[in-house]
């Protein structure tokens, strides 16, 4: 694989069993928690799947060496298959560095900036921004979609939080 498709993760102390997410922020934090872990630790992929609505989609914007961008579209199972071994092998922690939440009734959009660190080397492997749509389904906030892009010289994290004119 040419690139590792990973997404944000902050270490939290949530129980391993599935829990109802009572706020959009709790849904995001549960996502971060479930994909983070030390070297050699398998992730709780059933818990991961339970955080998403049926048919949820994951999209990552990748930049080719020539600067052209393309979108890689993943199902939840695609993400698990691509990352199951790598996340346990290298260990991985992603820390949220900034968040903005936009709420309209049972619909939330969250921009979440992150910094990702490999546990095996301590190396920062990515900084970027995630955009999540999280919906309230019968009292539980579930992720409908997530899109993310790593930061680079042209697109520093701060640009995601600028007010568009």
C-alpha positions in Angstrom: 0.0 0.0 0.0 1.4 3.4 -1.0 -0.2 5.3 1.9 -1.7 4.4 5.2 -5.3 5.6 5.5 -5.7 6.7 9.1 -8.0 9.1 10.9 -7.9 11.1 14.2 -7.8 9.6 17.6 -7.5 11.1 21.1 -6.9 8.8 24.1 -10.0 8.8 26.3 -11.1 6.5 29.2 -14.3 5.2 27.7 -15.4 1.7 28.5 -14.7 -0.8 25.8 -18.3 -1.8 25.4 -20.6 0.1 23.1 -22.2 3.1 24.8 -24.9 5.5 23.6 -23.4 8.7 22.5 -25.4 11.5 24.0 -23.8 14.4 22.2 -22.1 14.8 18.8 -18.8 15.4 20.6 -19.1 12.1 22.5 -19.5 10.3 19.2 -16.4 12.0 17.8 -14.4 11.2 21.0 -15.5 7.6 21.0 -14.3 7.3 17.4 -10.9 8.7 18.4 -10.7 6.4 21.3 -11.5 3.2 19.5 -8.8 3.6 16.8 -6.1 4.6 19.2 -3.9 2.2 21.1 -0.4 1.0 21.9 1.8 -1.3 19.8 0.4 -4.8 19.6 -3.2 -3.9 20.7 -6.0 -5.0 18.5 -8.7 -2.4 18.1 -12.4 -3.1 19.0 -13.7 -3.1 15.5 -17.3 -4.0 16.5 -17.4 -0.9 18.7 -16.0 1.1 15.8 -18.8 -0.2 13.5 -21.5 0.6 16.1 -20.5 4.3 16.0 -21.7 4.7 12.4 -25.1 4.8 10.7 -25.8 2.0 8.2 -24.3 3.0 4.8 -21.9 5.6 6.4 -19.1 6.7 4.2 -15.5 7.6 4.7 -13.6 9.9 2.3 -9.9 10.8 2.3 -8.4 13.5 0.1 -4.9 12.4 -1.0 -2.4 14.5 -2.8 -0.2 12.9 -5.6 3.5 14.0 -5.9 2.5 16.3 -8.8 0.0 18.1 -6.5 -3.1 16.7 -8.0 -5.8 15.7 -5.4 -8.1 12.7 -5.6 -10.6 11.3 -3.2 -10.5 7.7 -1.9 -13.9 6.5 -0.9 -14.1 3.8 1.8 -16.9 1.9 3.5 -16.5 1.2 7.2 -15.4 -2.3 6.4 -12.9 -1.0 3.8 -11.3 1.1 6.5 -11.2 -1.8 9.0 -9.5 -4.1 6.4 -7.0 -1.5 5.3 -6.0 -0.5 8.9 -6.6 -3.6 11.1 -3.0 -4.9 11.1 -1.2 -1.6 10.7 -2.8 0.2 13.6 -2.0 -2.7 16.0 1.5 -3.1 14.5 2.7 0.5 14.8 0.5 1.7 17.6 -1.2 5.0 16.9 -2.5 7.9 18.8 -4.1 10.9 17.3 -4.7 14.0 19.4 -7.4 16.5 18.6 -5.9 20.0 18.5 -9.0 22.1 17.7 -12.7 21.6 17.2 -15.6 23.6 15.9 -19.1 22.2 16.1 -22.1 23.4 14.1 -25.5 22.1 15.4 -28.9 22.3 13.8 -31.5 20.1 15.6 -30.5 16.5 15.3 -27.7 17.3 12.8 -24.2 18.2 13.6 -21.1 19.1 11.5 -17.8 19.0 13.3 -14.4 20.2 12.0 -11.7 18.5 14.1 -8.0 19.3 13.6 -5.6 16.5 14.7 -2.0 15.4 15.1 -1.2 11.7 14.6 1.7 10.0 16.3 3.1 6.5 15.8 3.5 4.7 19.1 6.4 2.6 17.9 8.7 5.5 16.9 7.1 8.6 18.5 7.1 10.2 15.0 4.3 12.6 14.1 3.0 11.1 10.9 0.2 13.5 10.1 -1.6 16.7 10.9 -4.9 17.6 9.3 -8.6 18.2 9.5 -11.6 15.9 9.7 -15.1 16.9 8.8 -17.8 14.8 10.3 -21.6 14.7 9.8 -23.1 13.2 12.9 -26.9 12.7 13.2 -29.2 12.0 16.1 -31.0 8.7 15.5 -33.6 8.0 18.2 -31.5 9.6 20.9 -28.1 8.3 19.8 -25.6 10.4 17.9 -24.2 8.3 15.0 -21.6 9.2 12.4 -23.1 9.5 8.9 -19.9 10.5 7.1 -16.3 11.5 7.7 -13.9 13.2 5.3 -10.3 14.1 6.1 -7.3 15.7 4.6 -3.7 15.8 5.8 -2.3 19.3 6.1 0.5 20.5 3.8 2.2 23.7 2.8 -0.7 24.9 0.7 -3.4 23.8 3.2 -2.2 24.3 6.8 -4.7 23.3 9.5 -5.5 26.9 10.3 -7.1 27.5 6.9 -9.9 25.1 7.8 -11.0 27.4 10.6 -10.9 30.7 8.6 -14.2 32.4 7.9 -15.1 32.2 4.2 -16.2 35.4 2.6 
